[in-house]
Amino acid sequence: MSWEHEMEQVRRMRELGKRMGGPEGIERQKSQGRLTVRERIDTLLDANSFEEIGTTHGVSAFDDDGAVTSFRPGSSVRGFGRIDGRPVLLTGQDFTIRGGASDGMVNWRSRGSTQLAEEFRLPFVKLLDGAGGSVRNYDTQNKIGGATSIVHHKIGESDLGVELAQTGVPGSFDLPAKFDDRAAVTGNRDDLTNGLVRGNLLAQVPVVSAVLGSVAGGPAVEVGNCHFSIMTKGSETFVGGPPMVRQALGVEMNKRELGNYKVQARAAGAVHNVAEDEADALAQIRRFLSYLPSNVWQPPPRIEPEDDPNRREAALATFMPRDRRQVHDVRKLIGLVTDHGSPFEISALYGRSLVTMLARVDGFPVAVMANDCRHQGGAMTVNACIKLERFIDFADTFHLPVVYFCDVPGFMVGLQSEKDGIIRFANRAMAAVQEASVPYITIVTRRLYGVAGGSAKGNGLGVRYAWPSAESGSLVAEGGVMAAYRRDIEAAGDPEARRRELEERFIRMASVLRQPGIATPMEIIDPVDTRPAIVDYIRKTHAVNVNQLGPKLRVGMRP
């Protein structure tokens, strides 16, 4: 007996599923200048590599002969694919179906997707364009007396317009469990470590979120539940939309005011990068993943370099101005030292006194940091501390060597900085640096002052080199002189001249050529030799780095 009739119904459901929300829903999506979820997937993945799963999940209607008469797919599409030849798992919300609102299958789908990514050890990409739960699902559960696992029904048996699933709360958008019962692992250290991270996807594989429309509720939480997030300039994201804000707070505002990229990427730092359009967003996702291994058990992918590892940039000889009040462009510095064309900036709009990038050195992927003196004088603000902590944890998780160009005058001072919690966040940032076990090379280009100097890692594999322009101390001379010599200055015949005299004296004394003790670098190098020095360090530490592959455990708590 053949099962051709049943397979014909499967093919019919798949065909109807690819129509998404129908012509009207697709037209509404297009009228907003947005791609459909299937167009996004085709743009992101290598050509013809998408292998969809769950193609028959949705609401089906059958006639008395068992033939499919209608089928409405769920509001998300998921499956396997390839990016630059490497396999990935991805999910995408379909805004053409109920505005992408979480349907009754979302609990199973979200948990199933994260578990698949964990079990297959594959990068996980989330294309977000829709809301979280819908109150309509409450009506569904009230009519049936609770959730069930039935997702197919015959015509006339139910007038319910939403899927039914195995979740106790309709439309709930469950985050993956932190741990599960498989965490109880005994045996050698590697088995124990692997067991302790079960259920924690961020400790195992790269996770990416993209905001490509209006994203609210549970999916908005998913925006931050990743290693890299990006949103288009025409998108918005918020945990509760304008109607909820109006009801809860009595405040009137529209979606753009509430969750645009300036709110989420610049002020909140909830989103890392901003894209001009969807094509740009999807291209940035591909580029981000190119620097990372598929999982923490693999080394970062090295490519054959086309750039000379011994390249000496003559422009670096005069890069640092002698006038300490004159600023310089650290992005230009990074471009001169790393492999040509390789830098990819992350979180450019947030914590702007610290620049963070992915790049390559001699073909090796590296995590690059640099203090930007053009913003807050390069001081470590609260936002910069948060940015540093996240970036170091990310680099450590995926075994990316850190290259740090240090020009830090200290942590940001002032009443607002204290109110913002600089003491607490400074401690957290420095703890992240000390806990990291990846290779970590610091090039002190000018300033290394105060406790913020701890960002120039001195333990583990951390090494420090310095340019002849470098200086260090407990306080920058400009502020330290007034603190230590206030009475002397005030008693002088010309207080301003006396202040300048003292400052110039202590600036000379702060020079790296005169500094003994803990701040002394491993070596003072000619700036033009910066790239060869970094290449040599990365090569020397590579064997140690790959010997640490696997999940990183962080014991205890941070301040």
C-alpha positions in Angstrom: 0.0 0.0 0.0 1.4 3.4 -1.0 1.4 6.5 1.2 1.3 8.7 -1.8 -2.0 10.3 -0.7 -0.5 11.4 2.6 2.7 12.7 0.9 0.5 14.6 -1.5 -1.0 16.4 1.5 2.4 17.2 2.9 3.5 18.7 -0.4 0.3 20.7 -0.5 0.9 22.1 3.0 4.5 23.0 2.0 3.3 24.7 -1.1 0.7 26.7 0.9 3.2 27.5 3.6 5.5 29.2 1.1 2.7 31.6 0.3 3.2 33.0 3.8 0.4 35.4 4.8 -1.0 35.6 1.3 -0.9 38.3 -1.3 -2.4 40.9 1.1 0.1 40.3 3.8 3.0 40.2 1.4 1.9 43.5 -0.2 1.7 45.1 3.2 5.2 44.0 4.0 6.5 45.3 0.7 4.7 48.6 1.1 6.9 49.3 4.1 10.0 48.7 2.1 10.8 45.4 3.8 11.7 42.0 2.5 9.6 38.9 3.4 11.2 36.4 5.8 12.0 34.0 2.9 13.7 36.8 0.9 15.7 37.6 4.0 16.8 34.0 4.4 17.7 33.7 0.7 19.8 36.9 1.0 21.6 35.8 4.1 22.5 32.3 3.2 24.6 30.8 0.5 22.6 30.2 -2.7 20.3 27.1 -2.5 21.6 26.1 0.9 18.4 26.5 3.0 17.0 23.3 4.4 13.7 24.2 6.1 12.4 22.2 9.0 8.9 22.3 10.5 7.3 22.9 7.1 3.9 21.4 8.2 3.6 23.3 11.5 0.6 25.4 11.4 -3.2 25.3 11.2 -4.6 22.8 8.7 -8.1 22.1 7.6 -9.1 18.8 5.9 -12.2 17.5 4.1 -13.8 14.2 4.8 -11.5 12.4 2.4 -8.4 13.6 4.4 -7.4 16.2 1.7 -5.9 19.5 2.8 -8.3 22.3 2.0 -6.4 25.1 3.7 -3.2 25.6 5.6 -1.9 28.6 7.5 1.8 28.3 8.5 3.1 29.4 11.8 4.5 32.9 12.2 8.1 31.8 12.0 10.4 29.9 9.5 13.4 28.0 10.6 16.0 25.6 9.2 19.6 24.9 8.4 21.7 26.7 5.8 25.3 27.7 5.0 27.2 31.0 5.3 30.5 31.0 3.4 30.2 27.2 3.2 29.8 26.7 7.0 26.5 25.4 8.4 24.2 27.6 10.6 20.8 27.3 12.1 18.4 30.2 11.8 14.8 31.3 12.6 12.9 34.2 11.1 9.6 35.8 12.1 7.0 36.1 9.4 5.3 39.5 9.7 2.8 38.7 7.0 1.2 36.2 9.4 -0.5 38.0 12.3 2.2 40.6 12.3 4.7 38.0 13.3 3.0 37.7 16.7 4.1 34.6 18.7 1.7 31.8 17.9 0.9 28.8 19.9 3.9 26.9 18.6 6.4 29.5 19.6 7.4 27.7 22.8 8.2 24.5 21.1 9.8 26.3 18.2 12.1 28.6 20.2 13.1 25.9 22.6 13.5 23.4 19.7 15.7 25.8 17.8 18.0 26.6 20.7 18.4 22.9 21.5 19.2 22.1 17.9 21.8 24.8 17.8 23.3 23.4 21.1 23.2 19.7 20.0 24.6 20.4 16.5 27.0 23.0 17.9 26.1 25.5 15.1 25.9 29.3 15.0 22.3 30.5 15.6 20.8 33.5 13.7 17.5 35.1 14.7 15.7 37.3 12.1 13.2 39.3 14.2 10.2 41.1 12.8 7.1 40.9 15.0 5.5 41.0 18.4 5.5 38.6 21.3 2.3 37.1 22.7 -1.2 38.1 21.7 -4.2 38.4 24.0 -6.1 36.5 21.4 -4.4 33.4 22.5 -6.0 33.8 25.9 -9.4 33.5 24.2 -8.1 30.3 22.6 -7.1 28.7 25.9 -10.3 29.7 27.7 -12.4 28.0 24.9 -10.5 24.8 25.2 -9.8 24.8 28.9 -6.1 25.0 28.7 -3.3 24.4 26.2 -3.2 21.1 24.2 -0.8 19.7 21.7 -3.4 19.5 18.9 -2.4 21.7 15.9 -4.6 20.2 13.2 -8.4 20.1 13.0 -11.2 19.5 10.5 -13.5 22.1 9.2 -16.3 22.8 11.6 -14.6 21.3 14.6 -13.2 24.6 15.8 -13.5 28.2 14.9 -10.3 29.1 16.6 -8.0 31.2 14.5 -4.7 30.5 16.3 -2.5 27.4 16.8 -2.6 25.4 20.0 0.5 24.2 21.7 2.1 22.7 24.8 2.5 25.9 26.7 0.7 26.9 29.8 0.8 30.5 28.9 -0.6 31.4 25.5 1.9 33.0 23.3 4.7 32.7 25.8 8.2 33.3 24.3 10.4 31.1 26.5 14.1 31.8 26.7 16.3 28.7 26.7 16.7 27.2 30.2 20.0 28.2 31.8 20.6 24.6 32.9 18.7 21.3 32.5 18.9 17.9 34.0 21.7 17.0 31.6 24.0 19.3 33.6 24.6 16.7 36.2 27.7 15.2 34.6 30.5 13.3 36.3 33.8 12.3 35.0 36.9 14.3 33.8 37.1 18.0 33.8 36.2 18.5 30.2 33.0 16.4 30.6 32.1 18.4 33.7 32.7 21.7 32.0 30.7 20.7 29.0 27.9 19.6 31.3 27.8 22.8 33.3 27.1 24.9 30.2 24.3 22.7 28.9 21.3 24.9 28.2 23.4 28.0 28.1 23.7 28.6 24.3 25.8 31.8 24.7 28.6 29.7 26.3 28.7 27.4 23.3 28.0 28.8 19.9 27.8 32.3 18.2 24.2 33.7 18.5 23.1 36.7 16.4 19.9 38.7 16.4 18.7 41.1 13.7 15.8 43.6 14.2 14.2 44.1 10.8 10.9 45.6 11.7 8.9 46.4 14.8 10.0 43.9 17.4 8.2 43.9 20.8 7.6 41.7 23.8 9.5 38.4 24.1 11.3 38.8 20.7 12.6 42.1 22.0 14.2 40.3 24.9 15.8 38.0 22.3 17.4 41.0 20.7 19.8 41.2 23.7 20.1 37.4 24.2 23.0 37.1 21.8 26.6 37.9 21.0 25.9 40.3 18.2 22.7 42.3 17.5 21.9 44.6 14.6 18.9 46.7 13.6 18.1 48.7 10.5 17.5 52.4 10.7 13.9 51.9 9.8 13.2 49.4 12.6 12.1 49.6 16.2 12.4 47.4 19.2 10.9 47.7 22.8 9.6 45.4 25.5 6.2 47.1 25.5 4.7 49.1 22.7 3.0 52.5 22.8 -0.4 51.1 23.9 1.2 49.5 26.9 3.2 52.6 27.7 0.1 54.7 27.5 -1.8 52.4 29.8 0.9 51.9 32.3 2.5 55.4 32.4 0.0 57.7 30.8 2.6 58.8 28.3 1.9 59.3 24.6 4.6 58.3 22.2 4.9 56.5 18.9 7.0 53.4 18.0 9.8 55.5 16.5 10.2 57.6 19.6 10.1 54.6 21.8 12.5 52.1 20.2 14.5 53.6 17.3 18.2 52.9 16.7 19.3 56.0 18.6 17.5 54.7 21.7 18.7 51.1 21.5 22.1 51.3 19.9 23.4 54.7 21.1 21.7 55.3 24.5 20.9 51.8 25.8 23.6 49.7 24.1 21.0 47.0 23.7 21.8 46.7 20.0 25.4 46.5 18.8 25.3 47.8 15.2 23.0 49.8 13.0 22.4 49.0 9.3 21.3 51.3 6.5 18.9 48.7 5.2 18.2 45.0 5.3 20.8 44.1 2.8 23.4 45.9 4.9 22.2 44.1 8.1 22.4 40.7 6.5 25.8 41.4 5.1 27.1 42.5 8.5 25.8 39.2 10.0 27.8 37.3 7.4 30.9 39.3 8.1 30.6 39.0 11.9 30.4 35.2 11.7 33.4 35.1 9.4 35.7 35.9 12.4 34.3 33.3 14.7 34.5 29.5 15.0 31.2 27.6 14.6 31.4 26.7 18.3 33.8 27.1 21.3 35.3 23.7 20.7 36.9 24.9 17.4 39.6 27.5 17.0 38.8 30.9 15.3 39.2 30.4 11.5 42.5 31.7 10.2 42.6 32.6 6.5 45.7 32.8 4.3 46.9 36.4 4.7 47.6 38.5 1.7 49.2 41.2 3.9 52.9 41.2 4.8 53.2 40.2 8.4 56.4 42.3 8.7 54.9 45.4 7.2 56.3 48.5 8.9 54.1 51.6 8.5 56.1 54.7 8.2 53.0 56.8 9.1 53.2 55.4 12.6 56.5 57.2 13.3 54.6 60.6 13.5 51.2 59.3 14.3 51.2 60.4 18.0 51.3 64.2 18.3 53.7 65.7 20.8 51.1 68.2 21.9 49.1 66.2 24.5 46.0 68.3 23.8 45.9 67.3 20.2 43.7 64.3 19.3 44.3 61.4 16.9 42.2 58.9 15.1 42.5 55.4 16.6 40.5 53.8 13.8 43.3 54.9 11.4 45.8 53.4 13.8 43.9 50.1 13.9 43.7 50.1 10.1 47.4 50.6 9.7 48.4 47.7 12.0 45.8 45.0 11.2 45.5 43.1 7.9 44.3 45.5 5.2 40.5 45.8 5.0 39.9 43.5 8.0 38.6 45.7 10.8 34.8 45.4 11.6 33.6 47.7 14.2 31.1 46.7 16.9 29.0 49.1 19.0 30.3 52.2 17.4 27.6 54.4 18.8 27.7 53.2 22.4 30.4 53.9 25.0 32.3 56.0 22.4 35.4 56.6 24.4 36.3 53.0 23.8 36.5 51.5 20.2 35.9 47.8 19.8 36.5 45.9 16.6 37.0 42.4 15.1 39.9 42.3 12.7 42.7 40.0 11.5 46.4 39.9 12.1 48.4 37.6 9.9 45.1 36.0 9.0 44.2 35.3 12.7 40.9 36.7 13.9 41.5 39.1 16.9 39.4 41.3 19.2 40.7 44.9 19.0 40.1 47.6 21.6 41.3 51.2 21.7 40.6 54.3 23.8 39.3 57.1 21.7 40.6 60.5 23.0 38.1 62.3 20.8 35.3 61.3 23.2 35.5 62.1 26.9 39.2 62.4 26.4 39.4 58.6 26.2 38.3 58.2 29.8 36.4 55.0 30.8 32.8 56.0 31.3 30.1 53.7 32.7 29.0 52.8 29.2 32.6 52.2 28.1 33.1 49.9 31.1 30.0 47.9 30.2 31.2 47.8 26.6 34.6 46.6 27.6 33.2 43.9 29.9 30.9 42.5 27.3 33.6 42.6 24.6 36.2 40.9 26.7 33.8 38.1 27.8 32.9 37.6 24.1 36.5 37.4 23.0 37.4 35.0 25.8 34.4 32.8 25.0 35.4 32.3 21.4 39.2 32.3 22.1 39.9 35.5 20.2 43.3 37.1 21.1 42.9 40.6 22.4 44.9 43.5 20.9 44.5 46.7 23.0 45.8 50.1 22.0 45.9 51.9 25.4 45.5 55.7 25.8 43.5 55.9 29.0 43.5 58.8 31.5 41.5 56.9 34.0 37.8 56.3 34.9 35.4 59.2 34.2 35.1 61.5 37.3 32.3 63.8 38.3 28.9 63.7 40.1 27.0 62.2 37.1 29.6 59.5 36.7 29.3 58.6 40.4 25.5 58.5 40.1 25.7 56.3 37.1 27.7 53.8 39.2 31.2 54.1 37.9 32.7 52.4 40.9 30.7 49.3 40.4 31.0 49.1 36.6 34.7 49.9 36.7 35.2 46.9 39.0 33.3 44.7 36.7 35.3 45.7 33.7 38.6 45.1 35.4 37.4 41.8 36.7 36.6 40.7 33.1 40.1 41.6 32.0 41.7 39.7 34.9 39.5 36.6 34.3 40.2 36.3 30.6 42.6 33.6 29.7 43.1 34.4 26.0 46.3 36.0 24.6 46.1 39.7 25.4 48.7 42.2 24.1 48.6 45.9 25.1 50.3 48.6 23.1 50.5 51.7 25.3 50.5 54.5 22.8 50.2 57.4 25.2 48.5 57.3 28.6 48.1 54.5 31.2 46.8 56.1 34.3 45.0 55.0 37.5 43.1 51.9 38.2 41.8 52.0 34.6 45.3 50.9 33.7 44.1 47.5 34.7 42.6 47.2 31.2 46.2 46.7 30.1 46.2 43.1 31.3 49.3 42.1 33.3 48.4 38.6 34.4 48.1 35.3 32.5 49.1 35.7 28.9 48.9 39.5 29.1 51.9 41.5 27.9 52.5 45.2 27.6 54.5 47.0 24.9 54.9 50.8 24.8 55.6 53.5 22.3 58.2 56.1 23.3 55.2 58.6 23.6 53.8 56.5 26.5 53.4 57.7 30.0 51.8 56.3 33.2 51.1 57.1 36.8 48.4 57.0 39.5 46.9 60.3 38.2 47.3 62.5 35.1 49.5 65.5 35.9 46.8 68.0 35.0 44.5 66.8 37.8 47.1 65.4 40.1 49.0 68.6 40.5 46.1 70.5 41.8 45.2 67.7 44.2 48.7 67.4 45.7 50.0 71.0 45.4 47.0 73.2 45.9 48.5 75.2 48.7 51.8 75.6 47.0 50.1 76.9 43.8 47.7 79.2 45.7 50.6 80.7 47.6 52.7 81.4 44.5 53.1 84.9 43.1 51.8 83.7 39.8 49.6 80.6 40.6 48.9 79.8 36.9 52.6 79.8 36.0 53.4 77.7 39.1 50.7 75.2 38.1 52.1 74.9 34.5 55.6 74.5 35.9 54.5 71.6 38.1 52.5 69.9 35.4 55.3 70.0 32.9 57.7 68.6 35.5 55.4 65.6 36.3 54.5 65.0 32.7 58.3 64.5 32.0 58.5 62.2 35.1 55.5 60.2 33.8 57.3 59.2 30.6 57.7 55.5 30.1 61.4 56.0 29.8 61.5 57.0 33.4 58.9 54.6 34.9 60.1 51.7 36.9 57.9 49.0 38.6 54.6 47.5 37.6 53.9 49.9 34.8 57.1 49.1 33.0 56.3 47.4 29.6 57.9 44.3 28.3 59.6 46.5 25.8 59.5 50.0 24.3 59.2 49.6 20.6 59.4 51.9 17.6 55.8 52.6 16.5 56.6 51.5 13.0 57.4 48.0 14.4 53.9 47.7 16.0 52.5 45.2 13.5 55.5 42.9 13.5 55.4 42.8 17.3 51.7 41.9 17.4 52.1 39.3 14.7 55.0 37.7 16.6 53.0 37.6 19.8 49.9 36.1 18.2 52.1 33.4 16.7 53.9 32.6 19.9 50.7 32.3 21.9 48.7 30.4 19.3 49.5 26.9 20.6 48.6 27.9 24.1 45.3 29.5 22.9 44.1 26.4 20.9 45.0 24.2 23.9 42.2 26.1 25.8 39.4 25.2 23.4 36.0 24.5 24.9 33.6 26.4 27.2 35.0 29.0 29.6 33.9 28.8 33.2 33.7 32.0 35.3 33.7 31.0 38.9 32.1 33.2 41.6 30.6 36.6 41.0 31.6 40.0 39.8 31.2 43.2 41.9 
